[in-house]
Amino acid sequence: MLPLQTMFTSKLLLFDGNGILIAGKPHDPGLSSLKIAFRDYYQKTVATRKPVISAPFQSRLADHQPVLALTVPLFDSKGKLIGILLGSLNLMGANFLSDLPKMKIGKTGYFYLITADGIIISHPDRSRILGSAVPIGRNSLFDKARKGFDGSGITVNSYGTSSLTSFRHLHSTDWIVGLNFPTAEAYAAVYNTKLYMVLGVAVGTLVVLVFVWLLMKRLTLPILAITQQVESMDPVAALVPLVATDSSYEIDTLTAAFNRLVESVLLHQKDLKLANERLDQRVIERTADLELAIREQESFSYAVSHDLRAPLRHINSYLAILAEDFGDVLPPEANHFFDRTRTASQHMGKLIDDILELSRVSRANLAKETVDLSEVATHACDWLFETEPHRIVEVVISDDLRAQGDKSLLVQMMVNLLGNAWKYTSKNTSARIEFGNEFVADQEIFYIRDNGAGFDMAYSDKLFKEFHRLHGSEYEGNGIGLATVKRIIDRHSGRIWAESKLDEGTTFYFTLPRDVEWIEVKAAANPG
């Protein structure tokens, strides 16, 4: 009986089949009324008729220390349960369970023992015995172990330390043996090896770089000498010193090629200088021609403005006197020719005005500003309605269309284009004029569209030429308006084109770049 008693840290007790104490070793009269029939381990022993190891609990026989109860059923020769032998292990005492946490893995790795429901049986920190390990969901590897997983993995333990953790279930109970080994210690050798490898590679790379640098320095010294010779050369010098070398064959070849290049440059330098002088002279001549053309254009505009307008005013004055004094006595045929003469005189006056305006567009200095084209189009259409209040025209103008340019010229351009659309929709009872924009490849394109007479696109090359008209006398005009529009667009570095069909209308497209380099033509002083 003595060897068996030494396995346990408390009394060895014998109970009858009903769980009533029969005897104890050592004997203690105070335990005579002890009963264990209500205990789970007793009921399980009776039910299974096998030895049972209980779940840990606090025993009132061992000063409420955490203990485990071990029971063995006893049977008579007929197999009837006649008694239960019970011994207990104090989990705070010295026994084989308390020796488990003393086993170390490395310096800080340790073992522990827990039940399947997470109650700690043995642990290096004895204050945690009978406590819960971690709640479900806090440690996924421990959750797997509770469901039967045996194996290892990396997880964070209850102390918040990354650890290499292993779990193993015991066959005789539902207990789990656990091992925590901090990864910092577990992989220390791997980390040190990796560090040594990185340092070795770094040192090796440094050695290779130094060797390559020394080698390249030796190989490139002749090339650097050639480079310094090139940098020190005077580009306008008549003579350029050649480069000498006593290095390897490849450098000799490179130097010879460089010297041939220098000789070739010297051969062509004189021709290039002569060509530049000729080019400068031609630029001077072309500039003089341009200035002469500008002065001639100014002279022409001056002649038109002064020399042609004076006799035309006289003709109009005489025609007015004739109409006032002799209009009633002239025969009908004379009145017919008189009206035609007055109309032709007025047409000629309009033509002179348009020619002068075209000349002004070509000569005027540009003042860059932001122009609200929608507002300009609205005012232009209002003016057109005032000139012909009886016209019924649907006008559609998109809001907030803006461009950068000279406001006075852009106003003139919009008036001419909208006036053109107004004129060629005059015979359409459901006339429509639209001003809008669209984007093609991130470029803004403005358009003015009408449903008027249109024209044959076969003659579109004559559309913007002076004095060329694509319609007969049924529509008034002299072929200057669209030429003026083209000149304004060109001055703003833009483009203009048209698409049209006879009797279906015309659409004029034009661009006005936002940031442009305008061609400035300085107006010469008026002659005279």
C-alpha positions as MATLAB code, in Angstrom:
seq = 'MLPLQTMFTSKLLLFDGNGILIAGKPHDPGLSSLKIAFRDYYQKTVATRKPVISAPFQSRLADHQPVLALTVPLFDSKGKLIGILLGSLNLMGANFLSDLPKMKIGKTGYFYLITADGIIISHPDRSRILGSAVPIGRNSLFDKARKGFDGSGITVNSYGTSSLTSFRHLHSTDWIVGLNFPTAEAYAAVYNTKLYMVLGVAVGTLVVLVFVWLLMKRLTLPILAITQQVESMDPVAALVPLVATDSSYEIDTLTAAFNRLVESVLLHQKDLKLANERLDQRVIERTADLELAIREQESFSYAVSHDLRAPLRHINSYLAILAEDFGDVLPPEANHFFDRTRTASQHMGKLIDDILELSRVSRANLAKETVDLSEVATHACDWLFETEPHRIVEVVISDDLRAQGDKSLLVQMMVNLLGNAWKYTSKNTSARIEFGNEFVADQEIFYIRDNGAGFDMAYSDKLFKEFHRLHGSEYEGNGIGLATVKRIIDRHSGRIWAESKLDEGTTFYFTLPRDVEWIEVKAAANPG';
ca = [
       0.000    0.000    0.000;
       2.924    2.350    0.677;
       4.261    2.526   -2.932;
       0.786    3.307   -4.226;
       0.315    6.068   -1.655;
       3.558    7.778   -2.669;
       2.120    8.522   -6.133;
      -0.440   10.862   -4.654;
      -0.076   14.134   -2.818;
      -3.093   13.620   -0.557;
      -4.773   10.751    1.298;
      -5.543    7.430   -0.364;
      -9.262    6.754    0.282;
     -11.560    3.734   -0.161;
     -15.291    4.192   -0.795;
     -18.040    1.598   -1.059;
     -20.176    1.256   -4.180;
     -22.497    4.024   -2.961;
     -19.690    6.561   -2.601;
     -19.453    6.421    1.236;
     -16.002    6.427    2.794;
     -14.906    3.080    4.230;
     -11.253    3.639    5.042;
      -8.352    6.038    4.487;
      -4.584    6.025    4.617;
      -3.503    7.736    6.693;
      -6.505    7.400    8.937;
      -8.426   10.557    9.689;
     -11.542   10.268   11.975;
     -12.778   13.604   10.701;
     -13.460   12.128    7.255;
     -15.854    9.411    8.392;
     -18.880   11.138    6.870;
     -17.204   11.965    3.522;
     -19.307   11.134    0.480;
     -18.416   11.442   -3.242;
     -21.570   10.142   -4.896;
     -22.362   13.626   -6.199;
     -18.960   13.996   -7.893;
     -18.728   13.702  -11.711;
     -15.699   11.423  -11.527;
     -17.597    9.008   -9.193;
     -20.619    8.891  -11.463;
     -18.394    8.363  -14.511;
     -16.502    5.569  -12.731;
     -19.766    3.783  -11.863;
     -21.127    4.281  -15.374;
     -18.030    3.147  -17.277;
     -16.755    0.596  -14.674;
     -13.266    1.859  -15.623;
     -10.608    3.991  -13.937;
     -11.294    7.740  -14.294;
      -9.131   10.844  -14.074;
     -11.253   13.806  -13.050;
     -11.204   17.363  -14.288;
      -9.171   19.688  -12.036;
     -11.072   21.167   -9.100;
     -10.485   22.827   -5.736;
     -10.469   20.292   -2.927;
     -11.707   21.086    0.544;
      -9.471   18.291    1.873;
      -6.290   20.027    0.651;
      -6.918   23.576    1.804;
      -8.845   24.286   -1.363;
      -5.793   23.592   -3.517;
      -6.343   22.629   -7.188;
      -6.306   18.829   -7.420;
      -7.041   15.926   -9.730;
      -8.906   12.864   -8.510;
      -7.992    9.391   -9.820;
     -10.485    6.567   -9.193;
     -10.241    2.793   -9.690;
     -13.395    0.614   -9.424;
     -13.157   -2.608   -7.359;
     -15.280   -5.692   -8.173;
     -15.996   -9.015   -6.411;
     -15.639  -12.389   -8.082;
     -19.069  -11.999   -9.641;
     -18.261   -8.617  -11.167;
     -20.276   -6.583   -8.721;
     -18.958   -3.113   -7.860;
     -17.999   -3.281   -4.198;
     -15.771   -0.230   -3.805;
     -13.874    2.653   -5.394;
     -10.268    3.464   -4.603;
      -9.532    7.239   -4.822;
      -6.280    9.161   -4.819;
      -5.648   12.833   -5.605;
      -2.792   14.913   -7.027;
      -2.232   18.417   -5.721;
      -1.457   20.502   -8.800;
       0.503   22.909   -6.616;
       2.583   20.140   -5.075;
       5.590   18.177   -6.197;
       4.545   15.418   -8.611;
       5.028   14.318  -12.171;
       2.454   16.892  -13.444;
       4.218   19.810  -11.765;
       7.493   18.583  -13.303;
       6.147   19.104  -16.847;
       6.469   22.939  -16.924;
      10.006   22.612  -15.615;
      11.069   21.062  -18.905;
      12.554   23.790  -21.123;
      12.987   24.103  -24.873;
      15.903   26.382  -25.478;
      16.034   29.264  -23.028;
      12.409   30.412  -22.906;
      10.308   27.652  -24.484;
       7.997   25.786  -22.081;
       5.346   23.013  -21.851;
       1.886   23.244  -20.367;
      -1.139   20.948  -19.948;
      -4.761   21.899  -20.521;
      -8.126   20.199  -20.772;
     -10.087   20.145  -24.027;
     -12.324   22.934  -22.750;
      -9.332   25.171  -22.060;
      -8.795   24.717  -18.261;
      -5.102   24.890  -17.374;
      -3.807   21.839  -15.436;
      -0.073   22.513  -15.449;
       1.791   25.691  -16.384;
       5.081   27.433  -15.462;
       2.999   30.259  -14.044;
       1.216   28.426  -11.225;
      -1.171   31.323  -10.668;
      -2.834   30.364  -13.942;
      -3.663   26.778  -12.870;
      -7.428   26.162  -12.955;
      -7.734   29.328  -15.052;
      -8.828   29.519  -18.693;
      -6.221   29.509  -21.437;
      -7.586   31.966  -24.088;
     -11.174   32.615  -25.203;
     -12.435   30.932  -28.355;
     -11.596   33.051  -31.385;
      -8.539   34.684  -29.834;
      -6.044   32.045  -31.022;
      -6.992   30.179  -34.199;
      -4.375   27.434  -33.706;
      -5.597   26.717  -30.186;
      -9.186   26.626  -31.492;
      -8.101   23.936  -33.980;
      -6.405   21.971  -31.186;
      -9.657   21.972  -29.160;
     -11.327   20.335  -32.193;
      -8.715   17.555  -32.382;
      -5.793   19.094  -34.282;
      -2.344   17.695  -33.482;
       0.539   19.637  -34.976;
       2.515   22.867  -34.998;
       2.188   26.408  -36.279;
       3.117   30.004  -35.636;
       0.720   32.009  -33.484;
       0.632   34.697  -30.800;
       0.444   33.291  -27.275;
      -1.484   34.678  -24.312;
       1.458   36.957  -23.465;
       1.290   38.580  -26.913;
       4.520   36.924  -28.097;
       4.909   35.380  -31.545;
       5.623   31.710  -30.870;
       6.143   28.403  -32.590;
       3.361   26.405  -30.912;
       2.714   22.622  -30.909;
      -0.263   20.652  -29.598;
      -0.621   16.929  -28.852;
      -3.686   15.117  -27.454;
      -3.239   12.410  -24.766;
      -4.832    9.056  -25.589;
      -6.077    8.194  -22.083;
      -7.758   11.570  -21.409;
      -9.073   14.553  -23.328;
      -6.101   16.612  -22.195;
      -3.775   18.519  -24.525;
      -0.038   18.973  -24.084;
       1.101   22.328  -25.436;
       4.514   23.775  -26.263;
       5.320   27.474  -26.705;
       8.679   28.356  -28.257;
       9.158   32.087  -29.108;
       9.943   32.462  -32.812;
      12.697   34.985  -32.049;
      14.593   32.181  -30.311;
      13.378   29.342  -32.512;
      14.573   30.991  -35.719;
      17.572   32.751  -34.217;
      19.964   30.457  -36.063;
      18.118   31.024  -39.347;
      18.145   34.775  -38.818;
      21.848   34.743  -37.991;
      22.603   32.653  -41.078;
      20.573   35.029  -43.221;
      22.398   38.004  -41.724;
      25.785   36.391  -42.392;
      24.737   35.641  -45.961;
      23.574   39.234  -46.542;
      26.810   40.592  -45.076;
      28.811   38.174  -47.178;
      26.984   39.141  -50.366;
      27.375   42.844  -49.522;
      31.119   42.482  -48.905;
      31.515   40.410  -52.055;
      29.573   42.928  -54.101;
      31.680   45.760  -52.716;
      34.874   43.916  -53.648;
      33.565   43.264  -57.156;
      32.523   46.914  -57.562;
      35.958   48.135  -56.489;
      37.614   45.723  -58.917;
      35.304   46.761  -61.772;
      35.855   50.449  -60.944;
      39.622   50.049  -61.082;
      39.397   48.089  -64.317;
      37.026   50.597  -65.947;
      39.196   53.488  -64.803;
      42.210   51.965  -66.528;
      40.195   51.294  -69.680;
      38.486   54.694  -69.819;
      41.453   56.972  -69.123;
      42.239   57.295  -72.870;
      38.576   57.971  -73.640;
      38.494   60.664  -70.955;
      41.510   62.248  -72.586;
      39.614   62.409  -75.888;
      36.565   63.842  -74.109;
      38.629   66.575  -72.459;
      40.163   67.391  -75.842;
      36.676   67.724  -77.378;
      35.413   69.923  -74.525;
      38.417   72.236  -74.818;
      38.056   72.714  -78.577;
      37.085   76.155  -79.890;
      34.118   75.642  -82.265;
      35.168   78.639  -84.389;
      38.895   77.943  -84.409;
      40.521   77.508  -87.780;
      42.761   74.735  -86.466;
      41.867   71.971  -84.023;
      44.688   69.904  -82.485;
      44.430   66.184  -83.072;
      44.597   63.641  -80.255;
      47.533   61.287  -79.767;
      47.393   57.995  -77.884;
      49.666   55.096  -76.999;
      47.031   52.794  -75.499;
      45.405   49.612  -76.766;
      44.444   48.823  -80.328;
      40.743   49.638  -79.757;
      41.558   53.097  -78.350;
      43.926   53.702  -81.301;
      41.058   52.929  -83.659;
      38.713   55.270  -81.765;
      41.299   58.075  -81.781;
      41.937   57.693  -85.484;
      38.191   57.883  -86.158;
      37.938   61.022  -84.001;
      40.820   62.680  -85.856;
      39.197   61.900  -89.190;
      35.979   63.438  -87.882;
      37.824   66.599  -86.854;
      39.441   66.862  -90.287;
      36.051   66.389  -91.959;
      34.499   69.090  -89.763;
      37.290   71.466  -90.672;
      36.751   70.767  -94.366;
      33.041   71.595  -94.129;
      33.346   74.471  -91.653;
      34.198   76.982  -94.358;
      31.240   75.901  -96.514;
      28.900   76.102  -93.509;
      30.108   79.581  -92.631;
      29.553   80.731  -96.236;
      26.085   79.165  -96.263;
      25.182   80.970  -93.028;
      26.327   84.287  -94.474;
      24.194   83.710  -97.557;
      21.225   82.750  -95.381;
      21.603   85.902  -93.282;
      21.676   87.986  -96.468;
      18.530   86.297  -97.799;
      16.748   86.891  -94.467;
      17.675   90.569  -94.696;
      16.402   90.713  -98.293;
      13.140   88.907  -97.429;
      12.596   91.194  -94.453;
      13.084   94.209  -96.692;
      10.624   92.736  -99.205;
       8.076   92.175  -96.421;
       8.475   95.723  -95.165;
       8.105   97.006  -98.733;
       4.950   94.915  -99.203;
       3.522   96.302  -95.974;
       4.277   99.852  -97.084;
       2.726   99.180 -100.487;
      -0.355   97.750  -98.810;
      -0.544  100.843  -96.627;
      -0.219  103.025  -99.735;
      -2.954  101.048 -101.457;
      -5.248  101.360  -98.455;
      -4.525  105.067  -98.296;
      -5.281  105.440 -102.036;
      -8.528  103.489 -101.695;
      -9.547  105.482  -98.661;
      -8.746  108.930 -100.079;
      -8.403  108.818 -103.874;
     -11.344  106.491 -104.653;
     -13.777  107.675 -102.008;
     -13.600  111.337 -103.119;
     -14.886  110.818 -106.719;
     -17.369  108.242 -105.442;
     -18.784  110.815 -103.013;
     -19.105  113.266 -105.932;
     -20.980  110.681 -108.005;
     -23.359  109.975 -105.114;
     -23.871  113.724 -104.578;
     -24.676  114.350 -108.251;
     -27.041  111.381 -108.302;
     -28.818  112.780 -105.239;
     -29.186  116.214 -106.940;
     -30.525  114.603 -110.114;
     -33.012  112.566 -108.106;
     -34.190  115.618 -106.200;
     -34.357  118.150 -109.112;
     -35.147  116.042 -112.166;
     -36.516  112.770 -110.856;
     -40.101  113.734 -111.719;
     -39.349  114.778 -115.325;
     -37.050  111.906 -116.342;
     -38.621  109.265 -118.572;
     -39.151  105.810 -117.045;
     -36.229  104.285 -118.934;
     -33.915  107.048 -117.667;
     -35.152  106.457 -114.101;
     -34.358  102.752 -114.543;
     -30.759  103.447 -115.531;
     -30.558  106.130 -112.836;
     -31.540  103.561 -110.130;
     -29.068  101.025 -111.470;
     -26.282  103.623 -111.421;
     -27.089  104.569 -107.826;
     -27.143  100.869 -106.785;
     -23.792  100.253 -108.487;
     -22.310  103.287 -106.718;
     -23.529  102.027 -103.364;
     -22.154   98.544 -104.137;
     -18.796  100.057 -105.014;
     -18.766  101.986 -101.722;
     -19.488   98.747  -99.815;
     -16.735   96.990 -101.751;
     -14.234   99.726 -100.840;
     -15.236   99.425  -97.167;
     -14.735   95.639  -97.258;
     -11.327   95.951  -98.945;
     -10.217   98.447  -96.328;
     -11.497   96.171  -93.564;
      -9.596   93.192  -95.025;
      -6.438   95.302  -95.124;
      -6.987   96.442  -91.522;
      -7.385   92.841  -90.337;
      -4.016   91.948  -91.870;
      -2.230   94.925  -90.300;
      -3.859   95.403  -86.917;
      -1.886   94.658  -83.766;
      -3.534   92.008  -81.590;
      -4.545   92.472  -77.954;
      -4.957   89.115  -76.213;
      -7.877   88.648  -73.798;
     -10.607   86.159  -72.919;
     -13.607   86.654  -75.202;
     -17.097   85.308  -74.435;
     -18.083   84.055  -77.897;
     -21.561   83.095  -76.686;
     -22.222   86.703  -75.667;
     -20.783   88.008  -78.963;
     -23.018   85.625  -80.940;
     -26.088   86.723  -78.955;
     -25.464   90.430  -79.669;
     -24.773   89.708  -83.340;
     -28.069   87.815  -83.746;
     -29.968   90.575  -81.911;
     -28.575   93.085  -84.428;
     -29.602   90.825  -87.333;
     -33.167   90.603  -86.008;
     -33.249   94.400  -85.754;
     -32.227   94.772  -89.397;
     -34.945   92.355  -90.576;
     -37.604   92.179  -87.866;
     -39.994   90.305  -90.175;
     -37.664   87.249  -90.349;
     -38.560   84.148  -88.334;
     -35.342   82.276  -87.479;
     -34.662   79.710  -84.765;
     -31.338   80.624  -83.131;
     -29.549   78.201  -80.769;
     -26.436   79.468  -78.949;
     -24.515   77.286  -76.467;
     -23.660   78.925  -73.138;
     -20.256   79.966  -71.877;
     -18.167   79.363  -75.000;
     -14.928   81.281  -74.561;
     -11.663   81.734  -76.431;
      -8.426   83.702  -76.190;
      -7.939   86.391  -78.836;
      -8.334   89.968  -79.998;
     -11.899   90.891  -79.106;
     -12.536   93.375  -81.927;
     -11.367   90.898  -84.581;
     -13.249   87.954  -83.044;
     -16.434   90.085  -82.928;
     -15.978   90.894  -86.628;
     -15.408   87.203  -87.405;
     -18.587   86.111  -85.556;
     -20.661   88.898  -87.205;
     -19.472   87.827  -90.680;
     -20.120   84.092  -90.083;
     -23.540   84.619  -88.482;
     -24.424   87.218  -91.139;
     -23.468   84.675  -93.782;
     -25.790   82.080  -92.184;
     -28.541   84.725  -91.884;
     -28.221   85.654  -95.567;
     -28.295   82.121  -96.972;
     -31.293   81.040  -94.855;
     -33.401   83.984  -96.061;
     -35.351   81.798  -98.503;
     -36.053   79.078  -95.904;
     -39.386   79.481  -94.077;
     -38.121   77.352  -91.147;
     -34.636   78.803  -90.871;
     -32.337   77.601  -88.099;
     -28.894   78.875  -87.015;
     -26.819   77.154  -84.329;
     -23.556   78.112  -82.595;
     -21.854   75.453  -80.443;
     -18.700   73.465  -79.861;
     -17.402   69.909  -79.757;
     -14.154   68.198  -78.725;
     -12.057   65.981  -80.977;
      -8.888   64.461  -79.491;
      -8.987   67.015  -76.622;
      -9.156   69.939  -79.075;
     -12.101   72.332  -78.845;
     -13.775   72.992  -82.206;
     -16.417   75.725  -82.585;
     -19.074   75.586  -85.290;
     -21.835   77.746  -86.838;
     -24.461   75.629  -88.600;
     -27.423   76.677  -90.762;
     -30.015   74.929  -92.895;
     -29.810   77.409  -95.761;
     -28.879   77.209  -99.443;
     -25.582   75.369  -98.986;
     -23.057   74.941 -101.795;
     -21.306   72.298 -103.882;
     -18.232   71.020 -102.014;
     -16.456   70.650 -105.373;
     -15.861   74.413 -105.222;
     -14.861   74.561 -101.548;
     -11.272   75.568 -102.461;
     -12.620   78.971 -103.631;
     -14.684   79.570 -100.490;
     -12.227   81.802  -98.635;
     -10.619   83.561 -101.623;
     -11.163   87.266 -102.228;
     -13.889   88.210 -104.763;
     -14.935   84.559 -105.254;
     -18.611   83.779 -104.703;
     -20.350   80.405 -104.930;
     -23.832   81.912 -105.510;
     -25.283   84.275 -108.099;
     -27.007   87.615 -107.767;
     -29.921   86.096 -105.829;
     -27.799   86.622 -102.709;
     -25.967   89.907 -102.229;
     -22.257   90.013 -101.479;
     -18.834   90.688 -102.946;
     -16.705   87.740 -101.803;
     -14.751   89.661  -99.138;
     -16.519   88.568  -95.921;
     -15.258   84.957  -95.746;
     -11.791   86.033  -96.877;
     -11.765   88.433  -93.898;
     -12.867   85.617  -91.567;
     -10.046   83.392  -92.870;
      -7.526   86.196  -92.330;
      -8.701   86.675  -88.697;
      -8.484   82.940  -87.960;
      -4.979   82.813  -89.467;
      -3.893   85.771  -87.317;
      -4.932   83.709  -84.259;
      -3.052   80.580  -85.464;
      -6.333   78.703  -85.859;
      -8.019   76.768  -88.669;
     -11.355   77.145  -90.464;
     -13.147   74.832  -92.882;
     -16.689   74.124  -94.028;
     -18.975   71.195  -94.825;
     -22.068   71.721  -96.956;
     -24.689   70.243  -99.272;
     -26.771   72.111 -101.779;
     -30.181   73.085 -100.352;
     -29.351   71.348  -97.031;
     -27.227   73.951  -95.276;
     -23.648   74.673  -94.315;
     -21.501   74.206  -91.201;
     -18.395   76.331  -90.636;
     -15.863   74.833  -88.210;
     -13.031   76.829  -86.672;
     -10.446   76.491  -83.916;
      -8.941   79.125  -81.639;
      -6.061   77.615  -79.662;
      -6.010   78.629  -76.005;
      -2.275   79.402  -75.844;
      -0.929   80.597  -79.170;
       2.001   82.457  -80.596;
       0.268   85.113  -82.673;
       1.954   86.500  -85.747;
       2.326   90.185  -84.999;
       2.471   92.487  -88.022;
       3.431   96.019  -87.057;
       1.496   98.621  -88.989;
       3.706  101.054  -90.896;
       3.025  104.750  -90.771;
       0.548  106.001  -93.353;
       2.350  107.548  -96.350;
       1.825  111.128  -97.253;
];
